[in-house]
């Protein structure tokens, strides 16, 4: 893996764990820990775009209160929606 790609994954992992809302930090950070290493560069781009979504909106999507709009209805969002947080992801 290229150093540039590894650096991108590290930056995305940091952003995933430091969104601000603790509930989203746990969900999205745990997801990042579990899946970032296997995401393609194109998928990393889609994940990065999800990190730019405002927290209240992302929370509603992840809690099933409303579906994500078409532009965010993609493979990475589907992985995130089916991700099951577990404290063991923190070990």
ChimeraX commands (.cxc) that place a marker at each C-alpha (Angstrom):
marker #1 position 0.00,0.00,0.00 radius 0.5
marker #1 position 1.31,3.42,-0.86 radius 0.5
marker #1 position 2.35,5.78,1.91 radius 0.5
marker #1 position -0.05,8.40,0.53 radius 0.5
marker #1 position -3.01,5.99,0.73 radius 0.5
marker #1 position -2.04,4.93,4.25 radius 0.5
marker #1 position -1.81,8.58,5.32 radius 0.5
marker #1 position -5.27,9.21,3.83 radius 0.5
marker #1 position -6.71,6.29,5.80 radius 0.5
marker #1 position -5.14,7.60,9.03 radius 0.5
marker #1 position -6.55,11.07,8.43 radius 0.5
marker #1 position -10.03,9.66,7.76 radius 0.5
marker #1 position -9.85,7.48,10.88 radius 0.5
marker #1 position -8.99,10.54,12.97 radius 0.5
marker #1 position -11.88,12.50,11.47 radius 0.5
marker #1 position -14.25,9.57,12.06 radius 0.5
marker #1 position -13.38,9.51,15.77 radius 0.5
marker #1 position -13.52,13.30,16.22 radius 0.5
marker #1 position -16.82,14.47,14.75 radius 0.5
marker #1 position -18.03,15.91,18.02 radius 0.5
marker #1 position -21.18,13.96,18.87 radius 0.5
marker #1 position -20.03,11.04,21.02 radius 0.5
marker #1 position -22.64,8.65,19.64 radius 0.5
marker #1 position -21.46,9.30,16.08 radius 0.5
marker #1 position -17.82,9.11,17.13 radius 0.5
marker #1 position -18.44,5.60,18.45 radius 0.5
marker #1 position -20.42,4.43,15.43 radius 0.5
marker #1 position -18.40,6.03,12.66 radius 0.5
marker #1 position -15.05,5.63,14.42 radius 0.5
marker #1 position -15.76,1.96,15.10 radius 0.5
marker #1 position -16.78,1.55,11.46 radius 0.5
marker #1 position -13.56,3.22,10.33 radius 0.5
marker #1 position -11.45,0.96,12.54 radius 0.5
marker #1 position -13.18,-2.09,11.09 radius 0.5
marker #1 position -13.48,-1.14,7.40 radius 0.5
marker #1 position -11.02,1.57,6.29 radius 0.5
marker #1 position -8.22,-0.89,5.50 radius 0.5
marker #1 position -10.42,-2.74,3.01 radius 0.5
marker #1 position -12.01,0.26,1.27 radius 0.5
marker #1 position -10.86,1.11,-2.25 radius 0.5
marker #1 position -9.68,4.66,-3.03 radius 0.5
marker #1 position -13.10,5.40,-4.61 radius 0.5
marker #1 position -14.86,4.11,-1.50 radius 0.5
marker #1 position -12.57,6.22,0.68 radius 0.5
marker #1 position -13.79,9.23,-1.29 radius 0.5
marker #1 position -17.41,8.30,-0.57 radius 0.5
marker #1 position -16.59,7.79,3.12 radius 0.5
marker #1 position -14.85,11.16,3.22 radius 0.5
marker #1 position -17.98,12.79,1.75 radius 0.5
marker #1 position -20.05,11.15,4.50 radius 0.5
marker #1 position -17.77,12.73,7.11 radius 0.5
marker #1 position -18.78,16.14,5.75 radius 0.5
marker #1 position -22.49,15.50,6.39 radius 0.5
marker #1 position -23.79,17.53,9.35 radius 0.5
marker #1 position -24.07,15.46,12.52 radius 0.5
marker #1 position -27.84,15.82,13.14 radius 0.5
marker #1 position -28.56,14.64,9.60 radius 0.5
marker #1 position -26.12,11.71,9.77 radius 0.5
marker #1 position -27.57,10.71,13.13 radius 0.5
marker #1 position -31.10,10.59,11.66 radius 0.5
marker #1 position -29.88,8.39,8.80 radius 0.5
marker #1 position -28.00,6.00,11.08 radius 0.5
marker #1 position -30.90,5.72,13.53 radius 0.5
marker #1 position -33.30,4.93,10.70 radius 0.5
marker #1 position -35.34,8.08,11.27 radius 0.5
marker #1 position -35.01,9.02,7.61 radius 0.5
marker #1 position -33.29,7.48,4.60 radius 0.5
marker #1 position -30.18,9.06,3.13 radius 0.5
marker #1 position -30.77,10.98,-0.11 radius 0.5
marker #1 position -29.81,9.35,-3.40 radius 0.5
marker #1 position -26.38,11.02,-3.52 radius 0.5
marker #1 position -25.45,9.25,-0.25 radius 0.5
marker #1 position -27.23,5.97,-0.98 radius 0.5
marker #1 position -24.17,3.95,-1.98 radius 0.5
marker #1 position -22.07,0.96,-0.97 radius 0.5
marker #1 position -20.19,2.73,1.82 radius 0.5
marker #1 position -23.38,4.14,3.35 radius 0.5
marker #1 position -24.95,0.68,3.18 radius 0.5
marker #1 position -21.92,-0.77,5.00 radius 0.5
marker #1 position -22.24,1.94,7.62 radius 0.5
marker #1 position -25.97,1.37,8.04 radius 0.5
marker #1 position -25.44,-2.36,8.60 radius 0.5
marker #1 position -22.41,-1.91,10.86 radius 0.5
marker #1 position -23.01,-3.17,14.38 radius 0.5
marker #1 position -21.02,-1.21,16.95 radius 0.5
marker #1 position -19.37,-3.29,19.63 radius 0.5
marker #1 position -17.05,-2.08,22.40 radius 0.5
marker #1 position -14.60,-4.78,21.30 radius 0.5
marker #1 position -13.87,-2.58,18.26 radius 0.5
marker #1 position -12.07,-0.30,20.70 radius 0.5
marker #1 position -9.55,-2.94,21.77 radius 0.5
marker link #1:1,2 radius 0.2
marker link #1:2,3 radius 0.2
marker link #1:3,4 radius 0.2
marker link #1:4,5 radius 0.2
marker link #1:5,6 radius 0.2
marker link #1:6,7 radius 0.2
marker link #1:7,8 radius 0.2
marker link #1:8,9 radius 0.2
marker link #1:9,10 radius 0.2
marker link #1:10,11 radius 0.2
marker link #1:11,12 radius 0.2
marker link #1:12,13 radius 0.2
marker link #1:13,14 radius 0.2
marker link #1:14,15 radius 0.2
marker link #1:15,16 radius 0.2
marker link #1:16,17 radius 0.2
marker link #1:17,18 radius 0.2
marker link #1:18,19 radius 0.2
marker link #1:19,20 radius 0.2
marker link #1:20,21 radius 0.2
marker link #1:21,22 radius 0.2
marker link #1:22,23 radius 0.2
marker link #1:23,24 radius 0.2
marker link #1:24,25 radius 0.2
marker link #1:25,26 radius 0.2
marker link #1:26,27 radius 0.2
marker link #1:27,28 radius 0.2
marker link #1:28,29 radius 0.2
marker link #1:29,30 radius 0.2
marker link #1:30,31 radius 0.2
marker link #1:31,32 radius 0.2
marker link #1:32,33 radius 0.2
marker link #1:33,34 radius 0.2
marker link #1:34,35 radius 0.2
marker link #1:35,36 radius 0.2
marker link #1:36,37 radius 0.2
marker link #1:37,38 radius 0.2
marker link #1:38,39 radius 0.2
marker link #1:39,40 radius 0.2
marker link #1:40,41 radius 0.2
marker link #1:41,42 radius 0.2
marker link #1:42,43 radius 0.2
marker link #1:43,44 radius 0.2
marker link #1:44,45 radius 0.2
marker link #1:45,46 radius 0.2
marker link #1:46,47 radius 0.2
marker link #1:47,48 radius 0.2
marker link #1:48,49 radius 0.2
marker link #1:49,50 radius 0.2
marker link #1:50,51 radius 0.2
marker link #1:51,52 radius 0.2
marker link #1:52,53 radius 0.2
marker link #1:53,54 radius 0.2
marker link #1:54,55 radius 0.2
marker link #1:55,56 radius 0.2
marker link #1:56,57 radius 0.2
marker link #1:57,58 radius 0.2
marker link #1:58,59 radius 0.2
marker link #1:59,60 radius 0.2
marker link #1:60,61 radius 0.2
marker link #1:61,62 radius 0.2
marker link #1:62,63 radius 0.2
marker link #1:63,64 radius 0.2
marker link #1:64,65 radius 0.2
marker link #1:65,66 radius 0.2
marker link #1:66,67 radius 0.2
marker link #1:67,68 radius 0.2
marker link #1:68,69 radius 0.2
marker link #1:69,70 radius 0.2
marker link #1:70,71 radius 0.2
marker link #1:71,72 radius 0.2
marker link #1:72,73 radius 0.2
marker link #1:73,74 radius 0.2
marker link #1:74,75 radius 0.2
marker link #1:75,76 radius 0.2
marker link #1:76,77 radius 0.2
marker link #1:77,78 radius 0.2
marker link #1:78,79 radius 0.2
marker link #1:79,80 radius 0.2
marker link #1:80,81 radius 0.2
marker link #1:81,82 radius 0.2
marker link #1:82,83 radius 0.2
marker link #1:83,84 radius 0.2
marker link #1:84,85 radius 0.2
marker link #1:85,86 radius 0.2
marker link #1:86,87 radius 0.2
marker link #1:87,88 radius 0.2
marker link #1:88,89 radius 0.2
marker link #1:89,90 radius 0.2
marker link #1:90,91 radius 0.2
view
